[in-house]
Amino acid sequence: MSKISKRLALLAATLLATAPAFASAAFAFDGWHTENITTIPGKAAGYDYITYDAANKHVFLGHRGEGLQVFDPATHTLIKTIETTPAHSSNGVVLAPDLDLGLSENEDGTFIPFKLSTLASLSEAVKIAPGIDAGHYDPTTKRVFFNTEPTKEGSPVMAVDTTTFKVVGTLVVPTQKAEGAVADGHGKLYLAGQLESKIFVIDTAGMKLVDTYSSPACGKPTMIEVDTDLKRLFVTCRSLGDKKAALVVLNTENGATVWSAEIGDGTDSLVYDKATKRLFSADGIHATLTVAEVTSADSFKLVESLATYNNLKVVTMDHQNQKLYGMVAEGSADYAKKVNTAVSYVNPNTVFPNTFRVITFSK
């Protein structure tokens, strides 16, 4: 081999060794990374939940004072704000895809129903409570269950009929912080009681509490997913005292802890992709995206933890195209105002104008 050939061979080997990890197809992990960042113009509104509508290929952004915004992930553009939602401060949306229905869940205790296919509102805002944090659709009863502002007795969970938009039942759950929930499609709703470290099992037809689960590995249960075939409940937990933030797996039949692993703190979302057996947790305080694998009903492992963006705590997924969407804004903990230290002592209470961004992750 000539000297020139040797030098070329050495250069090629060096380039391969120093190439970015995501340029290679051979990973010991999935290789998730940031694909796109889109800035959404706006004043300085807070934000909460993000949701993907697979049928219409829309991403819904709960942008509070800016309203429930509709983002087109194909063109990376904002295409609409659902009517009147800025005035009611939208936290996000509940999807009932089999009914072509979305309901904006609003901080002022109202919801606004609209058609998913046309994005046209179906009625004025419907007031049901002093405040609403989140909603959850149960396809078995065709009801939406709203977490409403707690009282000294607990948190009223209100069931709304999706044809009349009227409250058809209320269950006061013994928690002062109702968080994420998931319906199993078989008549049960699993609801996280964050401050009490409990998972409440609700009979959605009878509107009654039928069981309560807890785990020694779970400080503040926050978001929940379920695999009914495996009979497993997946729970992301924020830290509490000496309990680290964790991803916990429970048996749906008896609440027994099957597996747990430490993750980044500040989670406010959990996505389960059944096809690839992957779980995704956005951990806002530690700015990580935790990816875990479900290999069987009794076998789980962490796959990777991607460094993301400070306070990016929510993600949603386009399962068909294997893309994740998150949202975040630049902010600051201004100590001249009240700081929500229940999340973190540095939790931002001020958002800067024109810094709201939608992040696309892929692999």
C-alpha positions, 0 to 999 in steps of 0.5 A, spaced: 500 500 500 502 506 498 503 512 503 497 516 500 493 510 500 495 509 507 493 516 509 487 515 506 485 509 510 487 512 516 483 518 515 477 514 513 478 510 520 478 517 524 472 520 520 468 513 522 470 513 529 469 521 530 462 521 527 456 523 531 452 518 534 446 519 530 449 518 524 450 511 525 445 505 525 448 501 530 446 503 537 446 499 544 440 504 545 435 507 541 438 513 539 433 519 540 435 526 538 432 533 537 429 533 530 426 540 529 425 546 534 419 551 532 418 557 536 411 559 537 410 567 537 406 569 544 406 574 549 408 570 556 403 565 557 404 559 561 403 552 559 401 545 561 399 539 556 401 537 549 397 531 545 397 528 538 391 527 534 393 521 530 387 521 525 388 528 523 395 529 524 395 535 529 399 536 535 394 540 541 398 545 545 395 547 552 398 554 552 393 557 557 393 564 556 394 563 548 389 558 548 388 551 545 393 551 539 393 547 534 400 545 531 401 542 524 407 537 525 408 536 517 409 544 516 412 546 523 406 551 523 401 554 528 394 553 524 389 555 529 387 557 536 380 553 538 375 559 539 374 562 546 380 558 549 385 564 550 379 567 555 378 561 559 386 559 559 386 552 556 391 547 560 390 542 554 385 537 551 381 531 552 381 527 545 375 522 544 377 520 537 372 515 536 367 520 537 371 526 533 371 530 539 375 534 543 374 538 549 379 543 551 380 543 559 380 550 562 383 553 568 377 557 570 373 550 571 370 550 564 371 546 558 369 547 550 367 541 546 369 541 538 370 537 532 377 534 531 376 533 524 374 541 523 376 544 529 370 548 529 367 549 536 360 545 538 358 550 544 360 555 548 364 554 554 361 549 559 362 551 567 362 545 571 367 547 577 372 553 580 378 550 576 380 544 572 387 541 571 386 535 566 381 530 563 381 523 561 376 519 556 373 513 558 371 509 551 367 504 555 362 509 558 363 514 553 364 519 558 370 524 560 372 525 567 375 531 569 380 533 575 377 539 578 379 544 584 380 540 591 376 541 597 378 540 604 374 533 603 378 531 597 378 532 589 372 532 585 372 527 579 366 529 575 364 525 569 361 529 563 357 525 558 360 526 551 353 527 547 349 532 552 356 535 555 352 535 562 355 532 569 352 525 570 356 524 576 361 526 581 366 522 585 370 525 591 377 522 591 381 522 597 387 526 594 389 534 594 392 533 588 389 529 583 394 528 577 394 523 571 390 518 569 388 512 564 382 508 562 383 501 561 377 500 556 374 495 561 371 500 566 376 502 570 380 509 571 387 509 574 388 516 577 394 518 581 393 522 588 400 525 588 401 528 595 398 522 598 403 517 594 396 513 592 393 510 585 386 510 586 382 505 582 375 508 580 369 504 577 367 508 571 360 506 570 358 506 578 362 512 579 365 509 585 372 508 588 374 500 588 381 500 590 387 504 592 394 502 590 401 504 593 408 503 592 414 503 596 418 506 590 414 511 588 414 518 592 409 522 588 405 518 583 404 523 577 402 520 570 400 513 568 399 508 562 397 501 562 398 495 558 391 490 559 394 484 556 400 484 560 396 486 566 401 492 568 400 499 570 406 504 569 407 510 573 412 516 573 413 518 580 416 525 582 421 525 588 419 525 595 423 526 601 429 521 600 425 517 595 428 519 588 424 520 582 422 513 579 418 509 573 414 504 577 411 498 574 405 495 578 400 489 577 393 492 575 390 486 579 393 487 586 397 493 586 404 489 587 410 493 585 413 489 579 419 493 578 422 500 579 428 504 576 430 511 578 429 517 573 430 524 572 425 529 576 420 533 574 416 528 570 409 531 568 408 526 562 408 518 560 407 515 553 407 508 552 408 505 545 405 498 545 408 496 538 416 497 540 414 496 548 417 503 549 416 508 555 418 515 555 418 520 561 419 527 560 423 529 566 423 537 566 427 538 573 433 534 570 432 536 563 432 528 560 427 524 556 427 517 559 426 511 555 425 504 558 423 497 555 418 493 556 420 486 554 415 482 558 410 482 564 416 481 569 422 484 565 423 491 564 430 495 563 432 502 562 434 504 555 437 511 555 436 518 558 437 523 552 439 530 555 433 535 553 431 542 555 430 545 562 423 544 564 421 540 558 416 536 562 411 533 557 411 529 551 406 526 546 407 521 540 406 520 533 406 512 534 405 511 526 411 515 525 415 514 531 416 521 533 415 525 540 413 532 541 414 536 547 414 543 548 418 548 553 419 556 554 424 560 557 423 562 564 425 564 571 424 563 578 422 570 580 423 570 588 419 577 588 413 572 586 411 566 589 415 560 587 411 553 586 416 549 591 412 543 590 415 541 584 422 544 585 425 550 589 427 553 582 420 552 578 419 558 573 414 562 575 415 567 569 415 566 562 419 570 557 415 572 551 416 569 544 420 563 547 415 558 547 417 552 542 415 545 540 420 540 540 420 534 535 424 528 537 426 522 532 431 517 532 
